[in-house]
Amino acid sequence: MTAQILDGKALAEELRTSFRARVDALTAQGHRPGLVVILVGEDPASQVYVRNKVNACEKVGLYSEKLTYPKDVAPQVVLDKIAELNADPKIHGILVQLPLPSQFDADKVLEAIAPEKDVDGFHAENVGALMQGNPRFIPCTPYGVMKMLEKGGVDLGGKEAVVVGRSNIVGKPMAMLLLAQGATVTVCHSRTADLKFHTSRADVLVAAVGRPKMITGDMIKPGAVVIDVGINRLPPEQGGKLCGDVDFDSCKEVASLITPVPGGVGPMTITMLLANTIEAAERKAGL
Ligand code: GUN
């Protein structure tokens, strides 16, 4: 069997096109959606992600601003800026790019963002709402994965879903969303004793560990749906290319549906950030 490829780039483009009318309607009524992205330090991967987020906003017609701080900035400076943005009616979404340098308490920063502007869905209040099955904002990467599963016609009811990775950004919210759709969910992580035992039982496998090509074809069930959240850069001696957590070449011969890297989940993450920001503006405008 050769798997069908779930094209995240095409779906992202389709969704972004559909967002334009909503952005235009909001803008015409004086509620142009606005997003501020805060970047602290010079982490090269974060710089690329932030630039892509701001560019995507511009293309769809949102207002966006990138605020950058040196890596040794005092946390209070960032907290004061967040307080100012919380009160700014032009701004509907505030995103602080993670990870933050070590002098920061990341939870404290995330809690400082007004929950109705927390388009990442990382504020404790929004995490709680998601757990209760009543989300205000769904974290962008797992939200993008759910949209891709929907597009692929995957019915999750009664399926075995395995998430590899337990981060607050992807693994944990991913598990909640799959559970809400009726899947039986297992969360594996770096201390899981027998990873292959779990992955080979998965009807739907989501890999979000940050280890290049860790999931190989012999670890998955024939006909499985394989979603690759990983974005890893291979070392120069291995070609320096981007690759996922899934070994695409071996898994595509076993899976029924698979996402590529690049062109899979990545473009969907940014798209769902736009969706959350537009949604925040619509709520504020009473639409
Ligand atoms: N770092 C890696 N992924 C993300 C994300 O989705 N949001 C933020 N704020 N930081 C990240």
Boltz pocket constraint, residues with backbone or C-beta under 6 A from the ligand:
constraints:
  - pocket:
      binder: B
      contacts: [[A, 95], [A, 96], [A, 97], [A, 98], [A, 99], [A, 120], [A, 140], [A, 141], [A, 169]]
      max_distance: 6.0
